[in-house]
Amino acid sequence: MADNSIRVEEQIANTWQNVELSLPFLREAISRGVPLTVVSKWYHRRAVHALRTLLPGADVFYAISWEPLYAGALVTRDNWPKSPDGRRRVIREWQETPRRVAEGSYRNAAKTDGAWH
């Protein structure tokens, strides 16, 4: 019987480090044929690219997202331009990630049929 325990990495300081410190768990999942899923804020593309960069053996993985709360308000795909904190964070993320792919510090990731490759 397969071990279906949840693995938790609790020492992180940032997204890159989260993936880096989780690599043993992620490699274990790949070796067992367990699908990988990135969980992040809806606009947080760096999580997808960090996984793609640090774990090139993950040919396919999924991503699910959640809506963060800034200044007491949810920041959604619809209202982010109206939230100063949301606007700043979303614009920064969507400028930074393509820049890092272009410079080579992130590997490119493309979504096809609901999965990231």
C-alpha positions as CSV (number, residue, x, y, z in Angstrom):
1,M,0.0,0.0,0.0
2,A,1.3,3.4,-1.0
3,D,2.1,6.0,1.7
4,N,-0.3,8.9,1.1
5,S,0.9,11.1,3.9
6,I,1.1,14.8,3.3
7,R,4.6,16.1,3.3
8,V,5.2,19.5,4.9
9,E,8.1,21.9,4.5
10,E,8.2,24.4,7.3
11,Q,11.4,26.4,6.9
12,I,10.7,28.6,3.9
13,A,11.4,32.3,3.6
14,N,10.4,32.7,-0.1
15,T,8.9,30.9,-3.1
16,W,12.3,29.7,-4.5
17,Q,13.4,28.3,-1.1
18,N,10.0,26.6,-0.7
19,V,10.6,24.6,-3.9
20,E,14.3,24.1,-3.1
21,L,13.6,22.7,0.4
22,S,10.7,20.6,-0.9
23,L,12.8,18.8,-3.6
24,P,13.2,15.6,-1.6
25,F,9.4,15.4,-1.3
26,L,8.8,16.3,-4.9
27,R,11.3,13.8,-6.2
28,E,9.7,11.1,-4.0
29,A,6.3,12.0,-5.5
30,I,7.6,11.8,-9.0
31,S,9.2,8.4,-8.3
32,R,5.9,7.1,-7.1
33,G,4.0,8.5,-10.0
34,V,2.1,11.0,-7.9
35,P,0.9,14.1,-9.8
36,L,2.5,17.4,-8.6
37,T,0.4,20.5,-7.9
38,V,1.6,24.0,-7.2
39,V,-0.6,25.9,-4.7
40,S,-0.2,29.7,-4.8
41,K,-1.9,33.1,-5.1
42,W,-3.7,33.3,-8.4
43,Y,-1.2,35.8,-9.9
44,H,1.9,34.1,-8.5
45,R,3.5,32.8,-11.7
46,R,6.9,32.6,-10.0
47,A,5.7,29.4,-8.1
48,V,5.1,27.6,-11.4
49,H,8.5,28.8,-12.9
50,A,10.4,28.0,-9.7
51,L,9.1,24.4,-9.8
52,R,9.9,24.1,-13.5
53,T,13.4,25.5,-13.0
54,L,14.4,23.6,-9.9
55,L,12.7,20.3,-10.8
56,P,13.2,19.8,-14.6
57,G,12.3,16.1,-14.1
58,A,8.7,17.2,-13.5
59,D,7.4,16.9,-17.0
60,V,3.9,17.7,-16.1
61,F,2.4,19.4,-13.1
62,Y,-0.8,21.3,-12.1
63,A,-1.5,24.5,-10.4
64,I,-4.4,25.6,-8.2
65,S,-4.7,29.1,-6.7
66,W,-6.3,31.1,-4.1
67,E,-7.2,34.8,-3.6
68,P,-5.0,36.7,-1.1
69,L,-6.3,39.2,1.4
70,Y,-4.6,42.6,1.4
71,A,-5.7,45.5,3.6
72,G,-8.7,43.5,4.6
73,A,-10.0,42.9,1.1
74,L,-9.7,39.9,-1.2
75,V,-7.6,40.5,-4.3
76,T,-9.3,38.7,-7.2
77,R,-8.8,38.4,-10.9
78,D,-11.6,41.0,-11.3
79,N,-10.8,43.6,-8.7
80,W,-7.0,43.7,-8.5
81,P,-6.6,47.0,-10.4
82,K,-8.8,48.7,-7.7
83,S,-6.7,47.5,-4.8
84,P,-3.4,49.5,-4.3
85,D,-1.7,46.5,-2.8
86,G,-3.1,44.1,-5.3
87,R,-2.3,46.3,-8.2
88,R,1.3,46.7,-7.2
89,R,1.8,43.0,-6.5
90,V,0.1,41.7,-9.7
91,I,1.9,44.2,-12.0
92,R,5.3,43.4,-10.4
93,E,4.7,39.6,-10.7
94,W,3.6,39.8,-14.3
95,Q,6.6,42.0,-15.2
96,E,9.2,40.1,-13.2
97,T,8.4,36.5,-14.3
98,P,8.7,37.1,-18.1
99,R,11.9,39.1,-17.5
100,R,13.4,36.3,-15.5
101,V,12.5,33.7,-18.2
102,A,14.1,35.9,-20.8
103,E,17.3,36.3,-18.8
104,G,17.4,32.6,-18.1
105,S,17.1,32.5,-14.3
106,Y,13.6,30.8,-14.7
107,R,12.9,28.1,-17.2
108,N,9.9,28.7,-19.4
109,A,6.6,26.9,-18.5
110,A,3.6,26.6,-20.7
111,K,0.1,25.5,-19.9
112,T,-1.5,22.9,-22.2
113,D,-4.7,21.1,-21.6
114,G,-4.8,22.3,-17.9
115,A,-1.3,21.2,-17.0
116,W,2.0,22.9,-16.9
117,H,4.9,21.6,-19.0
